Amino acid sequence: MEKFFHPFNMAFFELIGLNIMPDHRRYLRNTERLKRHLQSIIDDRRRSPDDSSDLLTILINSEHYKNDDELMRHDMFVFFFAGMKTIQISTSNMIYYMEKHPEYKEKLLKEILPPVEKVKDNILQGLTYDTVQEFNYL
């Protein structure tokens, strides 16, 4: 069983492995739920393999993960959170930079607003990959 640090455990070190705090139990439940979900995705992919070359297919076909679904789940989890943090930090840095340098923000908006305005009623369908690739400054 996993052990968790909680300020309560500083006084009662012997209780660490018992997971008596509500946040410990919630963490364990959520962790187990995520493990089951990732395992079901792995199992589904194994039952219905496709020709895609996404990360999961690469992991499933790798000798390194051949008999180790736990390692595969772990690495899927790491890739997910590493990517999420990278995007969050990049976005935060860009927002900060644009606020510190309004001249660059203005230049950026001048480029992206016209195409976005054209598709504002349905931006998800209207703003295409090709349109974004035409942005020089961005």
N, C-alpha and C positions, 0 to 999 in steps of 0.2 A: 504494500500500500504506500502511496506517495505521502511525503511529509510536507507540511506547510509551515511557514513562519508567520506568527501572529504575535503581537505584543503580549497577549495573554500567556503565550508559551514561555516568555522570559521568566515568569514567576513559577510556572508549572511545566518545566522542560519534559517531565515524564509523560505528559499528555499529548505531545506533538503527534505521534502516530495514530491517535484515536480520532482525529478529525471531529472534535466535538463542537467547534464553532459553526454557526449556520453558513458563513461564507465558505468554509472548507467543504461542507457537504454540497453546497450549490456548485462550487467549482468542480468537484468530483462528478456530480451528475452531468454537468454541461460538457466536461471533458469526455465522459463515456458516451454521451449522445453524439458528439462530434466524431469520435472514433468509429462508432457504428455507422454513421452517415458516410464517412470516407470509405469504410470497408464495403458498404453497399455499392458505392460508385465503382470501386475496384472490381467487385464481383460482377456487376452488370457489364462492365467493359470486357471482362474475361469471357463471359457468356456470349456476348455479341461483339466480337472484335471488328474493328473497321480499319480502313487504310489510312486513317489520319496519322499525323506525326505530332500530335500534341504531347504535352509533358507526361500525362498519364500513360499513354501508349508506349512512350519511350521507356518509362520506368518498368512497366509490366514486361516488356521484351528484354530488359537488361538482365544480364547474368547476376549483377550485383544485388538485385532485388528479387531474384527468382523465388526463393523460399522464405522471404522475410516481409510479409505484409505490414508488420509493425513499423519497420524501417521506412517502408514506402509511405505509410500514413504520416509518419513523423516528417519526412521530407516534403510531402505535399503541404503540410501545415506550415512548415518553415518558408517554403516558396510563397505561399499565400500571404503570410504576414510580412515577409520581407518586401514583397511587391507593394503591399498596402502602405507600409511606412514610407517607402521611397516616393510614392505618389503624393502622400500627405506632406512630406517635407518639401518636395519640389514645388507643389502648389503654394504652400505657405511662403517659401522663399520668393516665388514669382510675385505674389501679392505684395509682399514687403518691398521688393525691389521696385515694383511699379508705383507704389505710393511714395517712395523716396526719390523717384526720378520721373516726374510727371511728363517730361518731354518724350520719354520712351513709351509711356502709357498712351499718350496722344497718338504717337506714330503707329502703335499696335492697333488701337481702336480704329484709326483711319483705314487700316487695311482690312480688318475683320468685320466691321459693322455693315458695310454694304452687302456682302453675300449673306450675312446672318439676317439682315432686314428682309431680304427677298424671300426667305423661307421661315419667317418668324412664326407663322401659324402651325408649322409642322417641322420643327428644326431637326428632329431625329431622322425623318425621312428625307428632308430637303437638303441638309448640309452633308454633302458626300465626301468621301475620301479624296476624290479628284479635286474638288473645290479647295479643300484644306491644303492639298499638295501645291496648289498655285500660290499660296501665301509665301511671299519672299521674306518678309521681316520676321514673321512668327517662326 
